[in-house]
Amino acid sequence: MSMPVSYVELHSPDLAGSAGFLTAVFGWQPQAFAAPDYLVAPHGDRPGIDAGILASRDGQPRAVPVIRVDALAETLAKVSEHGGTVVVEPFAIPGVGQGCYVVDPAGVLIGVHHYDPDA
């Protein structure tokens, strides 16, 4: 079974500037989610996926695909088995689930999310 990208995060060195740009150009409506500095722009009634907009921790701009998985521990075992590395250990997102970040053998950053409303 394929696990598609279910969400995308935009990491920006200028959160307010990026949010303003995305609103003015694309009509996005970012709103705080889980923390004041983590914004979510819902895709609305058109095809697409929601986008998270957040401050980049290292100051580098990047887009990070987030893949929703059925079992986080099982997926992380496969990541290691196939040459990937966990770069941010699993963390809880209250009411949403667990997330973490991995890199593939080439260094591509990927978010991994397991939905669990009881988290």
N, C-alpha and C positions, 0 to 999 in steps of 0.2 A: 504494500500500500504506500503510495506516495504521500509525503507530508509537504504541502505547498507553503509558501510564504503567506502568513496570515496577518501580518502587521509590518510596518516599517517605522524605524526611528530615525529622525534627523537630528544629529548631534551638531550643535552650532556653538562657535565661540562668542556669538552675540544673540542670545535667545530672543530678546525683545525685537531686535532688528530683523531676524529671520521670521518671527511670528508676524510682524507687521508686513513684511514683504509677501508672505504666503497669503495673508488676508487680502491685501490690496490687489495682487495679481491674479490669484486663483479663487478668491471668495471663501477661503477656508475660515472656519470659526473655532480657533483653538480655545480650549478651556482647561483649567487646572484639573488634574486627575492624580490622585494619590499624594501629591505634594504641589505646592505653589509653583515650583520651577519645573514641573513635568506637565507639559500641555498635550492634550489630545485633540486632533482635528478629525471628527467623524466624517466618514465618506458620504453620509447622507443617503438620499434615495437613488443615487446613481451607482453604476458598477464601480467597484474599487475596494480598497481596504482602508482602515483607519490609519492615521499617522501620529506618532508621538514626536514631539518637538522638545528637546531638552538641551541644557548647557553641556557642552563637551567637557569632560573631566580633564583632558589633557590639552584643551585649546585647539584641537585639530577638527576641522569640519569633516563629517562623514555621514553616509547613509548606511544603516544597518538593517538588513532583512531579519525579521523575527519569524521563526518557524515554530508552529504549535505542535507539540508531540504528546503522545498518549502516556508515556512513562519517562519521567526525567532521568532517573537513575539508569534505566536501560539504555536510553539514548546516549548518556555521557559515557557509558561503558563502550558503546560502539564508536564514539568520537575517539577515545583513547586507542581502541583496537585498530583504527584505521589511520593513525598518525596525527590526529588532531589534539588540541590542548584546551583545557578549561582555563580561561584567563580571568573570569570573575565567577567565583563559587556561587552555587545556588542561593537565592535569597527569596524571602516571602514577599508577596504583594498582597496585602490584606484584602480579602474578598474577591481576589482574581486568580491567585495561584502562586506558582514559583517560576522564577526566571534565572537565567545565567547567560554568560557569554563564552563562546568558544572560538577558536581559530582553526581553520583547516590546515593541512600540511603546507600550503602556499602562503599562509598568513592572512587569509580572508576572514574578517570578523563576522560572526553570525550570532544573533540572539536566539535563545531557545526558551520556549515558554510551555509550561504545563498548566492547563486550566484546572483550578480547584477552588470553588467559591468558599470553601471552609478554611482556606489558608489564613 
